[in-house]
Amino acid sequence: MTESIRNDLIAQLKQEVQSHVDLTSLTDEELQALATSSLEAKIEWAKEHNPEAYRELSTLNFREKQFIISAVYESVRGLGVLGQIIGDPDITEVMINGYKDIFIEKAGRLYKMDNQFESRRELEIIITKFVSMAGRQVNESEPVVDTRLADGSRVNVVMPPIALNGPIVTIRRFPKEAMTVQKLIDYGSITPEVAEVLQLLVSCKYNVFVSGGTGSGKTTFLNALSNFIPRDERVITIEDSAELQIKNVDNLVRLETRNAGPDGSGAISIRDLIKSALRMRPERIVVGEVRGAEAIDMLQAMNTGHDGSLSTGHANSTHDMISRLETMVLQGAAGLPLDAIRQQIASALDIIIHLSRLRDKSRKTVEIVEVLNYDQERRLININPLYEFQEDEYSTLKKVSGSLVRTGNKMVNIDKLVGAGIDRVI
């Protein structure tokens, strides 16, 4: 059966199911049973009255029937076409540009799908459904929202009149199984030697910041690093939209921001959550991503006894990340002298790990640097590169090969290693 015929069949069954009874009174199992009986009835009708259609329908095997029934269920009660798309575990990103244009990412490459929503209204209903399920709202007065799906996928929605070509939905999906360091090694993002060093740094409570561009894998890497946090510590995570999948910590508190209500009140920002977290006896604070004025609060938390804190941020290099942090701090403390800001950054951060998405779409760790002191004469924060990514000479445009290699620079700030009884040199 061709895809177009299958889609027509799903649309017909959807109409029949919707016109059959009051759907709100049916359980999920009853709705699926109704879709099943409607499909079987259509096959029987075609057998008697439409031999050509029956020839197509009779080729359906059990798996194909289940797919059609699930599609009907999703279109009536679930997320419609979107539900079918996110059912594919190989899809890592979904981009919906209005109800007609749907793009997906698989294995780092973008594809346009033949599927589309029936109408703009159907897409708006689906958006309202999953946004409200997450306790948020989106409308003309509040047309931009960040939220998540039930499976933890991160969602950004932009509605008209801001979006000129209809509702825009961007979904970043995460694997059901949390990322591990071993998987990063298998993917070639880091080496076993680097993994061992990172384990020492995290367990010895070095403050680590993960930087990188969009889609470079910062949150995924942060999830992997969290595996090195000792199980008996109290950890508080702070995010705009909860994405982190920290599994090995028992004493874990997860906090999430909240948008303002219809009257403009009730908003809870990352800054608010960081300030509240400091009163909750955290041993480590993990800020999912630093984007603005909350940078000053994060740095102050790192400087006030909460060693071992982790966070991420957008930047094109480690130097750019430091510059961006300076700018973000100024957003939260406009009158603060630049020298004081740089001193704060140098005191708070110990390690910056920079990730990049290379030309072949692979995600690699390209640099690990140690943040040293602030040089007041040069007015620069000194950094000490520990590892750098080096391409092999046989790398090509379509396939980049290489690995992180040691720079030869010894680590300078070894006080935390010594305090933890580690006598090896990094």
N, C-alpha and C positions, 0 to 999 in steps of 0.2 A: 504494500500500500504506500502510495507516494505521500510526501509530507503535506501537500496542499489538500489532498483528499482526507487525510487524517485530521487536519485542522478544521475542515468543513464539518466532519463528523462530530468533533468535539463541540463545535459551535451549535450544531443541531441538538445534540444531547443536552447541552446547557440550557437551551431554550425550553426543551421538554421538561427538564427537571424543575426549572424555575416556575413553570406554569402548572405544575402538577398539584402541589399542596403548599401549605404555609411552612416554608423552610425553617423558620425560626423555632418551630416546635420539634424539629428532628435532631437527634443526636448525630455525632459524626459518623457512627457506624450505620445508622439508618439512612443517612444521606448517601453514603457510599453504596449501600444496598440498593437504594433507589436508582442510582446511576448505573449499577450493574444490570438491574432488571430492564431499564430503558434501553441499554445496549443490546441485550438479548432479544427484546421485543422488536427492535429495529432489524436485527438479523433475520428473525422469523418472518417479519412482514416482507422484507426484500426477497426471501426465499419463495414466497407465494406470488408477489406482484412485480418484482423488478429483478429479473435474472442477472442483468448486467451489474447492478449494485451488489447483488448477492455474491457474485464471483469475487468481488473485491473484499467484501466482509468475511467471506468464508476462509480467507487466507490468514485471518488474524489468529495468532497463537495466544497462549495464556499470558505471556509476558506483555505482548502488545495490548491485549485487552486491559490488563492492569494499569498500563501507562495511560490509556484513554480514560479509564475510570478515575485515576488520580488527577488527571488534567481537568476533568469536569468538576471534581471536588474542589480543586484549587481555585478554579474560575468562579465557583459559587461561594465558597466559604473561606478559601485561603487567599493567596496572593496572585491568583490568575497566572498570566504568562511568567511573572516574576517568580512565582512558586516553582514553576517547572525549571526555570533557569538555575535558581540557587540549589535545586536538587542535584545538580551536576557537581561533584566534588572537585573536578579539575578546573572549574572556573574560579579565578582568583579575584576578578574585579568585574563589576557590571556598571555600564554607563547608559542611562536612559535619557535621550534628548527629545523630549516630547513623546507622545504615545506611539509614533510610527518608527522611530529610529532607536534601535537597541544595539549596543556594542558590548562585547565581552572580551576579557583577557584570559588567554590560556597559554601556559608555558612562556609567559612574558611577551606574547604577541597579541595584537588586537584584531578582532574579527567583527564584522557586522552580521547580525542575525536576520534570518528571514521572518521570524516571529514578530508580531507587534500586538499592541493592545487594541481592543475593539474601538475604543474612543478615548478622547481626553478625559471624559467623565469617569470611565472605568479606572483609568490610571489615578485620578484624583481620589477616588473611593479607596483604592488599595493603599495609597500613601497615607490617607487619614487613618486607615485601619492600623497599620504597623506603627505609626507615630503615636497614636492614642494608647496602644498596648504598652508602649514604653513610658507612658505617663507624661507625654509632651503633646504639643499641639502645633499646627501649622495652618495659616490662613493668610488672607490678603494683608492684614495688619501685622502679621508676624510671618513673613514669607520664607525665612531661612531658618533651618533647624538641623542640628546634629543629633542623631539618635542611633539606635542599634536594633537589629532584628533579634528574634528569639534565639537564634543560634549564635549570637554574639557578633555578627557581622556589623561593621561600622557603616553608618548611612549618613549622607548629607543630602538634604532636600532644598531645592530652590524653586519657589512657586511664582507664577505670574502675580503681579505685573512686573516683578523684577526679572524673571526669565521670559524673554520675548517669544521663544518658540515652544512654549508649553512647559509643564512640570519637568524639572530636571532632577534625576535621582542618580547618585553615585554611591556604589556599595563596594567597600573593601572587605573581602572575606578572609577569614583566618582558618587554619586547619583545625579540625575537631580535636586532634591530639596536640597538646602544647609542644612548642618547639623546644628541643633539647640541644645541648652543646654537641652531642654526638652527631645529630643531624646536620648541624652547621659544618662539622668536619667532613661529613659525607658529601655535602654540597660543594665543598671546596672553599667555603667562606673564610674559615680559619684552619690552622694546623693543630695537631695534637699538642705541640709545644706551647702554642699560644693559648689553647684551652686551659692548660695547666697553670699558666701565668695568670689568666683571668680568674681562675678559681682562687688562687692565692690572694689576689687583689680584692675580690669581693668578700671573701671570708675574713680578711684582715681589716675590713671596713674602710677601704679607700672610697672616696666619693667619685663615682663614675658617671660621665655624661656621654651619651651616644648621639652622634650627629650624622646627618646625611640628607640627601635630597628626597623629593617625593617618590615613594615607591622603592626606596633603597632597603627597606626591611628593618627600620629602627625598632618598632614595637616588637617584631618577631625576635630580634636580637636581645631586647630587654627581657622578654619572656625567658629566653635561654639563660641569661645571666642570673635571673632570679632563682634558678636551680641551685646556685652556689650559696644562697643565704642559709645560714644555719636554721634548723627546724625550730629551735626553741626561742627564737627572737620574735618580738612584736613588730609587725610591719604594717604600715598604713599606705594604701595606694590612693592616689588622687588623679582623677581623669575627667575630661570633658564628656567623653562617652566611654563607658567601661569596656576595655578591650583586653587588658592584661589577664593572663591565665596562670597565675602563680599557684602551683599545686602542692609544693612541699613544705609550706609554712602553716603551722597549726593556728598560731595567734595572728590572724590576718583580718584587717579591717579595710573594706573597700568603700571609697567615697566617690560620688559623682556630682558634677555641677547641675544646676537647675536654671532654666530660662525664666524670665519674668512672666507673670501671669497676664491676663488680658488688661488688667488695670495698671500694668507697668511695675508692679511690686512683686516681691518674693524671689527675686533672682539670687542664686548662690554661685559665686564665682570661685575659680581655683584659688584666688587670694584668700577668700573667706575660709575655704577648706584647709589650706595650709595653716592658717592662724589657729583654726579649731584643732587640727591634728597635733599641734605643739602642746595642747593641753591634755592629750590622750595617752601620754607616756609612750611615745613611739621610740623604738630603737633604730629603726630605719624609716625614711619617708621616700616613697617612689612616686614621682610626678610623671604621669604618662607622656606629656609633651608640654614644653614651655613655649608659649607663643607671644607673651606680652608682659604687662606690668608685674605679673606674678613671679618673674625672674628674681626680683629683689627679695621676695619672701623666701623663695627656694634657697637662694644663696645664704640668707641669714640663718635659715634652718640648718644648713650644712655647717655654718660657722658657730653654732650654739650647742654643740655636743651631740648632733645626730649624724655621726660618722657612718659611712656605708650607704648613704642615700644615693639613689639612682634617678636619672631623668633622660629625656631626649629632646632634640630640637632640630629644626630645619637649617641646613647650611650647605655650602658647596665645598668646604674644607674646614680643617680645624681652626685656621686663622680666621676664616669668615665666621665660625661659630662664636669665637671670642668677641669679635666685633658686634655680632648680632646680640649677644648677651648684654654688651654695653648699651646698645640702643634700647633693648627691652627694659633694662633697669631704669633708664632715663624716663621711660613711659610711666613708671611707678613712683619715681622720685626725681622729679624734673630739676630740683635745685641742687642735687648731689654733685659735687665736683668729680670730674672724670678720673682724677688720680685716685679718689676714694673708691670709685666703682671698680677700677682695675685692681686695686688692692684687695677689694672684697672678692672678686672673681679668683684671683691668684690664691687667696687663702682658702676659699671654699672648694674649688675643684682640684682633684688630684690627677685624674686620668680622663682623657677624651679619646673615644673610639670613633673613627669616621668610617662610614659605609658609603658605598657608591653603586649605582646601577650602570654597568659597563655597556659598551656598544653592542655586545651580543645579547643584551637584556639580562645577563646574569648579575646576581647581587654578591658583592664581595666586601670584605673588610679591607680597606686600603691603607689605613694608618692608625697606629696607636701611639699617643704621645703622653708624656708626663707634663703636667702644668707646674712650673716652678714659681719663682718669686716675681714680684713686680719691680722692674728696673726703673727707678724714679728719674735717673739721668736721661735715659733713652726714651722714657715714657712708654715702655713696652712690657708686656707680660712674656717672660721667657718660657719657652717650651722645650722639652727634651724628647725628640722622636725616638721611640723604642723599636717599633716595627713599621715597615713600609711594604706595600704591595709591589712586586716586581714581575712584569710580564716575561714569559718565556720568549725566546727569539722566534719560535715557530707559531706565535699567536697570529691569528688572521682577523679579518674584518668580521667574519661570522662566528668565530670561536676564539674567545680570549682564554689563555691558559697562563698560569703563574701562581704565586703564593706569597704570603707574608714572610718577610725575611728580617732577621735581626739587623739593626743598624750598627751595632757595635758600641752604642752609647750605654753606659751603665745607668741604672736607676739611681736618682739622687736622694729622693725622700723615702728613706727606708725605715723611718721610725716606727711605723705601724707594723711592719714585718718583724722588726726586732722585738717589739712589744708583744707580738703573738708567738715569739719563740722560733721564728723562721730565720735560719742563718744562711740560706742560699741567696745568691746574688741574681737579681733580675736584670 
